[in-house]
Structure formats: C-alpha cells, structure tokens
Amino acid sequence: MKKFASVLLAAMIAAPAGSVFADAGSKKPIMRVFSASDTLFQVSTLGALTVGGYDGSVKYGRLARNGDFGLGTFDKLDGEMVAFDGKFYQITADGAAHPVDPQMTTPYAAVTFFEPDKSVVLNRPMTCQALFAYIYFKRSSFRFF
C-alpha cells in the first residue's frame, strides 16, 4: 500500500507536466496524461489576490505560449485581462480595450487553448431570449460541470 501511495503521489505531481516519464533522467514520455487542449494554465490563485498578491510574476509573452483564451489581471491590478483568439487585451477602468505588451506581467491569469466542442450556424437574427433557447436545445449534453 505504501508503494502504491508513493506511485500515486508521483503521478499526481508529474501529471501537470502532461507526461509521466520512465525515470528521473528520461525526457521521453512513456504515457501521455492529457492533451494541451484539456489544460488550464493558471498563474497564482484568486486566494493570493484577496490577501494582497498584486505583483506580477509571469510575463504575458510566456502566458500566450500556454493559451489563447482566458481571463486575468495585471501588475498592481491595473485593469482586467481578456484573451480571445490569441489576442490579449487590457480592459482599463474607463472600459477601453488596449493590446497587451508581451513584457507586461500578471499576478493572476487562467488561459487555455480553446477548441469548441460544437459549432452551430445562425441563419436569421434572433432576440436574446430566442438565442438562449436555440443554444439550449442545440447542446449535446444537459450536464453542467
């Protein structure tokens, strides 16, 4: 049981890297744990923000290599970050959206490489209520996780 627990702990630590390796010196994965499209790359936690962790630690240039869709903030909470289709924007207090300099830093962000599970085409204009109903019935699953 002790050996199983050690192996399980090692797998849990290795899983965020995306692969489990044959030995510590090996760079060749023996098993792929998950694909990049199933990965959420997160910088810090919301808990750290709530206790004053406002200093940016990761540059947006690095963040962009880990996802093209997400939300976050900036050093000293200088606006909100929105990433969409690989473009990163800083939304400032006046509501304006500005392109992000790759050298800017973030104390908190969460990004992923977005791949839709399903796409649908709208053939006519719809009210918001009609759009919600249309999307609701086009879903492949009614499970919410």
Summary of the structure (lengths in Angstrom):
residues: 145
radius of gyration: 19.9
end to end distance: 32.1
largest distance: 61.7
contacts: 336
relative contact order: 0.14
helix: 30%
strand: 25%
